[in-house]
Amino acid sequence: MLDDDVVARVKARADDSQRPFGEAINELLQIALANPVESDPTFTVEAHAIGLNPGINFNKPHQLLEEMEDGTHQ
């Protein structure tokens, strides 16, 4: 099923060129299939080793933040 706005645009194109709706659809599909849109390059993230300090548990970030705020973590 085509969206209403797409149907209206194809009908207008068909009327302008005095061709049937089906011919206009076929022409537009031929154009679209002959000129595929290239997708954006894949987004990648490069990881860097940060080195882990002994005694820091990154599995409990809230606890780590509390320790940093109250000064108990050195």
Buried (B, 14 or more C-beta within 10 A) or exposed (E): EEEEEEEEBBEEBBEEEEEEEEEBBEBBEEEEEEEEEEEEEEEEEEEEEEEEEEEEEEEEEEEBEEBEEEEEEE
